[in-house]
Amino acid sequence: MRLFGRKKGRSGQGGGAGQHLLQFAKSRQGVEAYVEPRNEVGDLTVALIAADGEWTRRRIPNVETVRRFGGQLGVPVHDVATDGYPDKMRETSVENIARPS
């Protein structure tokens, strides 16, 4: 499944953001996608959040790509601007900040 571009990793196979997001979605339970508004640099991003609150964020080319990704994998796609983030993500983030390294 190549939705996020043609960038190849060091192994010579497709990699980058799309491969990372695909692996994250397939290896965790209850994953949902949260499209984030463009940041100060102009990048559009998506946060994938698992049921246990673990999350990852990557740049995306456009919202349509994430919607196709979600449709193919059965991952619900939300808009952060209207839906906000799930509480579990915030709880996990706070726990990680409080945990000493």
C-alpha distance (Angstrom), angle and dihedral (degrees) to the residues before:
residue distance angle dihedral
M1 . . .
R2 3.77 . .
L3 3.78 111.9 .
F4 3.77 103.8 134.6
G5 3.79 103.6 58.9
R6 3.75 140.0 -81.7
K7 3.77 102.7 -73.5
K8 3.79 112.3 139.4
G9 3.76 126.2 -148.9
R10 3.79 126.8 -134.6
S11 3.78 91.0 -83.5
G12 3.80 89.4 63.1
Q13 3.79 91.8 -114.7
G14 3.78 125.5 110.1
G15 3.77 111.5 -75.8
G16 3.74 138.6 140.9
A17 3.77 126.5 94.7
G18 3.79 96.5 -23.4
Q19 3.79 94.6 53.6
H20 3.81 91.8 46.2
L21 3.81 92.7 50.1
L22 3.80 91.9 45.7
Q23 3.81 92.4 51.4
F24 3.80 91.4 46.2
A25 3.82 92.7 50.2
K26 3.80 94.1 46.7
S27 3.80 96.2 45.9
R28 3.81 99.8 49.3
Q29 3.78 136.7 60.7
G30 3.79 125.4 -115.4
V31 3.81 97.6 6.9
E32 3.79 118.3 -178.7
A33 3.80 128.8 -177.7
Y34 3.79 122.7 -131.0
V35 3.81 115.5 -166.1
E36 3.79 109.6 -147.2
P37 3.80 124.5 -152.0
R38 3.78 119.1 -106.1
N39 3.79 111.9 -74.8
E40 3.80 128.0 -136.6
V41 3.82 90.3 -79.3
G42 3.79 91.2 52.0
D43 3.80 97.3 -109.4
L44 3.78 120.4 143.8
T45 3.81 111.4 -143.3
V46 3.78 140.6 -173.7
A47 3.79 128.0 -150.4
L48 3.80 116.6 -153.3
I49 3.78 110.1 -154.9
A50 3.81 124.2 -168.0
A51 3.80 124.2 -148.4
D52 3.82 91.2 -102.1
G53 3.82 91.3 55.5
E54 3.80 97.5 -103.8
W55 3.78 109.1 140.2
T56 3.77 145.4 178.6
R57 3.80 132.9 -165.5
R58 3.82 131.0 -152.1
R59 3.80 138.3 167.6
I60 3.79 115.6 -100.9
P61 3.80 132.0 -161.6
N62 3.81 95.3 -132.4
V63 3.79 144.3 -24.1
E64 3.81 93.3 -102.4
T65 3.81 90.0 63.5
V66 3.80 91.2 55.7
R67 3.80 91.6 47.2
R68 3.83 90.5 53.4
F69 3.82 89.9 46.3
G70 3.80 90.3 50.7
G71 3.79 92.7 46.5
Q72 3.79 93.7 50.5
L73 3.82 93.9 47.7
G74 3.79 99.5 34.2
V75 3.81 91.4 -114.9
P76 3.82 115.1 149.1
V77 3.82 113.0 -125.7
H78 3.82 119.8 -145.6
D79 3.79 134.1 -177.8
V80 3.81 111.9 -126.0
A81 3.81 91.3 -153.0
T82 3.82 91.6 62.9
D83 3.82 104.4 21.4
G84 3.81 103.1 33.3
Y85 3.80 123.1 -151.6
P86 3.81 123.4 -55.0
D87 3.82 115.8 -101.7
K88 3.81 90.8 -120.9
M89 3.82 91.0 64.2
R90 3.80 91.7 52.1
E91 3.81 91.6 47.2
T92 3.80 91.8 50.9
S93 3.81 91.8 47.4
V94 3.81 92.1 51.3
E95 3.82 91.1 47.8
N96 3.82 90.8 51.7
I97 3.81 92.2 49.7
A98 3.81 92.0 48.6
R99 3.82 93.5 47.2
P100 3.84 112.2 93.5
S101 3.79 115.6 -125.2
